[in-house]
Amino acid sequence: MNNDVVVIGAGPAGMAAAIQASSLGLKALVLDEQPAPGGQRFRAIEQRYRRLRAAGKGLPASEQKGLDLIRRFRESDTRFVDQASVWDISPGGRQISYLHHGRSFTIPANAVVAAPGAYERPVPLEGWHLPGVMSAGAAQTMLKMSGHPVKGRIVLLGCGPLLLLTARQLSNAGANVVGLLQTTGPADFLRATPYLPAALRSATLLKQGLQLLTQTPLVPKVFSLTQASIIGADHVEGVNYRSRGGSGFIECDAVLLHFGVIPNTQLSRLAGVAHDWNEQQECWQPVVDAWQETSAENLMVAGDGGGILGDEAAEMSGRLSILRIAHRLGRISDQSLSKLAAPLQRGLKRLAAARALIDTIFHTPETMLIPSGDTVVCRCEEVTAAEIAAANASGASGLRHLKVQTRVGMGPCRAQMCSMAAMAMITPGIRCGQRPPPPATVRAPIRPLTIGQLAEADVEI
Ligand SMILES: Cc1cc2nc3c(=O)[nH]c(=O)nc-3n(C[C@H](O)[C@H](O)[C@H](O)COP(=O)(O)OP(=O)(O)OC[C@H]3O[C@@H](n4cnc5c(N)ncnc54)[C@H](O)[C@@H]3O)c2cc1C
C-alpha cells in the first residue's frame, strides 16, 4: 500500500485535504471523476482563466482564490487521478473501487477522506420531466464548461443562493432570462431575523448574500411562490404559478429548477457509517466529530458531503480531517494538533452559525416539497405521486416497502432524484419535528459498470 490517505473528490475540501497532507509529509492519492480539479464551485476554472486571458481579461477576485487553490494542489506532492469514478467503498472504508478510462481498480486504504460534495435537492413539480427542464446547477455547469448559456427564453424557479447566482451569471452571459420565480418572500426574512446576530459573525458571507439578493437581473420576479406546474406537450412551453401575491403564466422554452443543495451521501451510506437527520436543512448527513471522522475509524467525510456549509468551510474541514490522520500516524504532536486545528474549528463554528439564517430565508414551502396527483416523482421508473400515496395508504411505510410495491428508486439514478420527495410524502409531520424513515439502502456500483470491467478488475490487496 503506497498511500497514507485516499481522498475522494478534488473540490475545495479534497484539494485542501491533499495540500495539508502533503505539507505534513503524508502520501495522498486523490480520485475525482471530473477531468480537472475544482469541484462544483471552481469547476473548469483553469479553462475559464485561459479563455479570459486570451481575451485580455482576468478572473474576478472571488474566482482567483479557486485558481490559487488549484495551483497549490497541483504543486503539492499529491498523486491526482482525474476521470476516476469511485463506484464502491467497503464497509468502514478500507477498500475503494474506481473506474478509470474503462478499467476498474480496487485499492486498499488505511485512511480515507471522502469529499464528494453536494447535489441539488430534487423537488418534483408537475411537468419537471419535460425536455427543456433542467437544474440551475446543470445550466451553470454548462456555462462554466463551454462559456455558453442555455438557449431560448429561460425561467428560473425555486430558492437558494445558487438560484440567484445562476440567474445573474446567465444574464451576464447574454441569456434571455424572462422570469425569476422564488419561494422566498417577506415572511421568510421575518422568520430569519432571530438568526441575524449569529450570522453577523460571518461578515463576508453576509456581504455575499446581500449582493446576491440585491444584484439579481432586471427581469420579472415573483416572490412567495407556493405552487408551480410546467406546461408543454413534448417540450416546455411555459410555467403556471401561484404565489401569495396571485397567480400567472410565463411563456418560456427552458425552466431551471433549484431548491438548495443537500449532501451527497452515496459513499458514506455505502460505507455503512452512522447518519442523522438534519432538521434545519431537511436532509440526511453522516454523523461526524470535530475532526470530520465518521463512526468508522479513519474514515472522514469533509466538505458539503458531511453537511452543507459552503466552500470556505469545505477547505477547513478537509484540513481538519488530515490533521487527525497525521496525528494518529505520529506525524504531528498533540501540541501541533491543537495549535493547527483551533482556528479551523473556530472558523467552522462561525460559518455554521450563519447557516440557520440562510436555511430559513431559502425554504421550500410544504406545498411544493410534497408532490401530489399525476406528478412524476421517480423519473427513471415513471412512478407518480398518486401511486406512492396509494402504496403508502395500503401499508408501505418505509422506502424499501415503497420500492417493492411501486419500483420508486429502482432506476439508474439510484434513488438520488426521488427518494427525498418519496420520504417527505410518507412522513406527514416532517415539518413538525417528525423524523423520516431511514434513507434507502445504497448498493454498489454507484456508477455504471459493465460485467467485463468487473471481471477484468485490477485488485490490489
Ligand atoms: C451544482 C452545484 C453548483 C454549485 N455552484 C456553486 C457556485 O457557483 N458558487 C458557490 O459558492 N458554491 C457553489 N456550489 C456549492 C459548492 O458545492 C460548495 O460551496 C463547495 O464546492 C463544496 O466543496 P466540496 O469540496 O465539499 O464539494 P465539491 O466542490 O462538490 O467537490 C466534490 C468533488 O467530488 C467528486 N466526486 C463526487 N462523487 C465522486 C465519485 N463517486 N467518484 C469520484 N469523484 C467524485 C466530484 O466530481 C467533485 O469534483 C454548488 C453546488 C452544486 C451542487
Ligand as a Chemical Component Dictionary entry (heavy atoms), coordinates in Angstrom:
data_LIG
# 
_chem_comp.id                   LIG 
_chem_comp.type                 NON-POLYMER 
_chem_comp.pdbx_formal_charge   0 
_chem_comp.three_letter_code    LIG 
# 
loop_
_chem_comp_atom.comp_id 
_chem_comp_atom.atom_id 
_chem_comp_atom.alt_atom_id 
_chem_comp_atom.type_symbol 
_chem_comp_atom.charge 
_chem_comp_atom.model_Cartn_x 
_chem_comp_atom.model_Cartn_y 
_chem_comp_atom.model_Cartn_z 
_chem_comp_atom.pdbx_ordinal 
LIG C1  C1  C 0 -24.477 22.021 -8.916 1  
LIG C2  C2  C 0 -23.792 22.878 -7.887 2  
LIG C3  C3  C 0 -23.232 24.095 -8.252 3  
LIG C4  C4  C 0 -22.603 24.913 -7.310 4  
LIG N1  N1  N 0 -22.101 26.107 -7.695 5  
LIG C5  C5  C 0 -21.566 26.926 -6.765 6  
LIG C6  C6  C 0 -21.063 28.223 -7.123 7  
LIG O1  O1  O 0 -21.094 28.603 -8.286 8  
LIG N2  N2  N 0 -20.566 29.011 -6.129 9  
LIG C7  C7  C 0 -20.508 28.589 -4.832 10 
LIG O2  O2  O 0 -20.059 29.336 -3.960 11 
LIG N3  N3  N 0 -20.943 27.372 -4.473 12 
LIG C8  C8  C 0 -21.479 26.541 -5.409 13 
LIG N4  N4  N 0 -21.946 25.310 -5.024 14 
LIG C9  C9  C 0 -21.743 24.889 -3.632 15 
LIG C10 C10 C 0 -20.372 24.180 -3.586 16 
LIG O3  O3  O 0 -20.596 22.826 -3.916 17 
LIG C11 C11 C 0 -19.685 24.209 -2.266 18 
LIG O4  O4  O 0 -19.595 25.504 -1.826 19 
LIG C12 C12 C 0 -18.262 23.613 -2.318 20 
LIG O5  O5  O 0 -17.821 23.420 -3.630 21 
LIG C13 C13 C 0 -18.213 22.309 -1.613 22 
LIG O6  O6  O 0 -16.926 21.773 -1.762 23 
LIG P1  P1  P 0 -16.683 20.210 -1.638 24 
LIG O7  O7  O 0 -15.236 20.009 -1.841 25 
LIG O8  O8  O 0 -17.318 19.700 -0.423 26 
LIG O9  O9  O 0 -17.500 19.561 -2.852 27 
LIG P2  P2  P 0 -17.431 19.765 -4.435 28 
LIG O10 O10 O 0 -16.861 21.062 -4.802 29 
LIG O11 O11 O 0 -18.791 19.442 -4.931 30 
LIG O12 O12 O 0 -16.440 18.623 -4.906 31 
LIG C14 C14 C 0 -16.784 17.266 -4.852 32 
LIG C15 C15 C 0 -15.956 16.513 -5.878 33 
LIG O13 O13 O 0 -16.151 15.120 -5.663 34 
LIG C16 C16 C 0 -16.226 14.475 -6.894 35 
LIG N5  N5  N 0 -16.960 13.224 -6.725 36 
LIG C17 C17 C 0 -18.195 13.062 -6.192 37 
LIG N6  N6  N 0 -18.525 11.761 -6.185 38 
LIG C18 C18 C 0 -17.486 11.091 -6.729 39 
LIG C19 C19 C 0 -17.248 9.720  -7.015 40 
LIG N7  N7  N 0 -18.133 8.754  -6.720 41 
LIG N8  N8  N 0 -16.078 9.389  -7.605 42 
LIG C20 C20 C 0 -15.150 10.337 -7.904 43 
LIG N9  N9  N 0 -15.330 11.654 -7.662 44 
LIG C21 C21 C 0 -16.483 12.018 -7.076 45 
LIG C22 C22 C 0 -16.917 15.473 -7.816 46 
LIG O14 O14 O 0 -16.576 15.229 -9.171 47 
LIG C23 C23 C 0 -16.381 16.809 -7.312 48 
LIG O15 O15 O 0 -15.295 17.276 -8.059 49 
LIG C24 C24 C 0 -22.545 24.483 -5.958 50 
LIG C25 C25 C 0 -23.106 23.253 -5.589 51 
LIG C26 C26 C 0 -23.709 22.451 -6.533 52 
LIG C27 C27 C 0 -24.300 21.128 -6.119 53 
# 
loop_
_chem_comp_bond.comp_id 
_chem_comp_bond.atom_id_1 
_chem_comp_bond.atom_id_2 
_chem_comp_bond.value_order 
_chem_comp_bond.pdbx_ordinal 
LIG C1  C2  SING 1  
LIG C2  C3  SING 2  
LIG C2  C26 DOUB 3  
LIG C3  C4  DOUB 4  
LIG C4  N1  SING 5  
LIG C4  C24 SING 6  
LIG N1  C5  DOUB 7  
LIG C5  C6  SING 8  
LIG C5  C8  SING 9  
LIG C6  O1  DOUB 10 
LIG C6  N2  SING 11 
LIG N2  C7  SING 12 
LIG C7  O2  DOUB 13 
LIG C7  N3  SING 14 
LIG N3  C8  DOUB 15 
LIG C8  N4  SING 16 
LIG N4  C9  SING 17 
LIG N4  C24 SING 18 
LIG C9  C10 SING 19 
LIG C10 O3  SING 20 
LIG C10 C11 SING 21 
LIG C11 O4  SING 22 
LIG C11 C12 SING 23 
LIG C12 O5  SING 24 
LIG C12 C13 SING 25 
LIG C13 O6  SING 26 
LIG O6  P1  SING 27 
LIG P1  O7  DOUB 28 
LIG P1  O8  SING 29 
LIG P1  O9  SING 30 
LIG O9  P2  SING 31 
LIG P2  O10 DOUB 32 
LIG P2  O11 SING 33 
LIG P2  O12 SING 34 
LIG O12 C14 SING 35 
LIG C14 C15 SING 36 
LIG C15 O13 SING 37 
LIG C15 C23 SING 38 
LIG O13 C16 SING 39 
LIG C16 N5  SING 40 
LIG C16 C22 SING 41 
LIG N5  C17 SING 42 
LIG N5  C21 SING 43 
LIG C17 N6  DOUB 44 
LIG N6  C18 SING 45 
LIG C18 C19 SING 46 
LIG C18 C21 DOUB 47 
LIG C19 N7  SING 48 
LIG C19 N8  DOUB 49 
LIG N8  C20 SING 50 
LIG C20 N9  DOUB 51 
LIG N9  C21 SING 52 
LIG C22 O14 SING 53 
LIG C22 C23 SING 54 
LIG C23 O15 SING 55 
LIG C24 C25 DOUB 56 
LIG C25 C26 SING 57 
LIG C26 C27 SING 58 
# 
